[in-house]
Structure formats: C-alpha cells, structure tokens
Amino acid sequence: MGDRISTFRDLNVYKVAFALQQSVFQISRTFPAEERYSLVDQVRRSSRSVGANIAEAWQKRTYSAHFVSKLTDADAEQAETQHWLDTALACDYLKRQVHEELMSGYLRLGRMLGSMILAPEKFCPATRR
C-alpha cells in the first residue's frame, strides 16, 4: 500500500475505476442517438457505479463484512459494464481495438477488486465482523 490512504480517492482501484468511467463516457458519446436512453444510459450507469461502490466501501470499512459487500457490488457493476461493452461491440458501435483496451482495463479492475475482497484486513481498521 506504500502511500497513506486518507480517502477513497487515494485508492489505486478507485483511480482506475474513475479513469475507465470517463473513457466509457467519452466513447459512448459516439453511439447512435437511438441508443441514448438504452445502451448509453446502461453502460454509463454501470461504469459510474463501480467507483461509487468503492467510495461507499471505504466509508463502511469499520465492519469488514460491509466493506466486502460494497466491493462485491463494485465488482458486479464492472462485470455488467463488460457486458454492455460487449453489446456495443456486437452492434458495431465500438472498434475492436477500443473494446479490447476497455476490456483489459476492466479485467485489471476486477482483479484489483478481487484482491481487496480476499484481504479486507489490509484496508479495514481492527474491525468487527
């Protein structure tokens, strides 16, 4: 963990989630107008929810079970985002290279979340279960 973590914004996992969310936002701006209230809304919502759940997890770290619960929510949202990106690729709204870059980022994010879920004691103060 090296650097001192004072807020959720200091977590590398949050920084990765936020950067990916911004990439999804920019890329989804190029999707067809008829997708504005369906695919665009879905992929933006799920990508934004990852970071929001990480922020909530950080605030709930007094209880490791609550911390892990919110991290698993974040992990579920990143998986949902992968689904929507796959859908965008299948509909030819994304170029394969862009899709692969985003998927690589989301797979990395999933691994980061998974390691936190497996070792909450690294992030939680002397916690109550």
URSUL-V233733 format. One record per backbone hydrogen bond with DSSP energy under -1.0 kcal/mol. NH is the residue of the N-H (numbers start at 1). CO is the residue of the C=O. E is the energy in kcal/mol with one decimal. If there is no record, write none. Layout:
nh & co & e
NH & CO & E
NH & CO & E
This chain:
nh & co & e
10 & 7 & -1.9
11 & 8 & -1.4
15 & 11 & -2.1
16 & 12 & -2.4
17 & 13 & -2.3
18 & 14 & -2.8
19 & 15 & -2.2
20 & 16 & -2.5
21 & 17 & -2.4
22 & 18 & -2.1
23 & 19 & -2.0
24 & 20 & -2.8
25 & 21 & -2.3
26 & 22 & -2.4
27 & 23 & -2.7
28 & 24 & -2.6
30 & 27 & -1.8
31 & 28 & -1.1
35 & 32 & -1.9
36 & 33 & -1.8
38 & 35 & -1.6
40 & 35 & -2.3
42 & 38 & -2.6
43 & 39 & -2.8
44 & 40 & -2.2
45 & 41 & -2.5
46 & 42 & -2.6
47 & 43 & -1.9
48 & 44 & -2.3
49 & 45 & -1.9
50 & 46 & -1.0
52 & 48 & -1.6
53 & 49 & -2.5
54 & 50 & -1.9
55 & 51 & -2.5
56 & 52 & -2.3
57 & 53 & -2.5
58 & 54 & -2.3
59 & 55 & -1.7
60 & 56 & -1.3
61 & 58 & -1.1
63 & 60 & -1.6
67 & 63 & -2.3
68 & 64 & -2.9
69 & 65 & -2.1
70 & 66 & -2.2
71 & 67 & -2.0
72 & 68 & -2.5
73 & 69 & -1.6
74 & 70 & -2.2
75 & 71 & -2.5
76 & 72 & -2.2
77 & 73 & -2.1
78 & 74 & -2.1
79 & 75 & -1.9
80 & 76 & -2.3
81 & 77 & -2.3
82 & 78 & -1.9
83 & 79 & -1.9
84 & 80 & -2.2
85 & 81 & -2.4
86 & 82 & -2.5
87 & 83 & -2.3
88 & 84 & -2.4
89 & 85 & -2.2
90 & 86 & -2.6
91 & 87 & -1.8
92 & 89 & -1.8
93 & 88 & -3.1
99 & 95 & -2.5
100 & 96 & -2.8
101 & 97 & -2.2
102 & 98 & -2.5
103 & 99 & -3.0
104 & 100 & -2.4
105 & 101 & -1.9
106 & 102 & -2.6
107 & 103 & -2.7
108 & 104 & -2.2
109 & 105 & -2.5
110 & 106 & -2.5
111 & 107 & -2.0
112 & 108 & -2.3
113 & 109 & -2.6
114 & 110 & -2.5
115 & 111 & -2.2
116 & 112 & -1.7
117 & 113 & -2.6
118 & 114 & -1.9
122 & 119 & -1.6
123 & 120 & -2.0
124 & 120 & -2.2
128 & 62 & -1.4
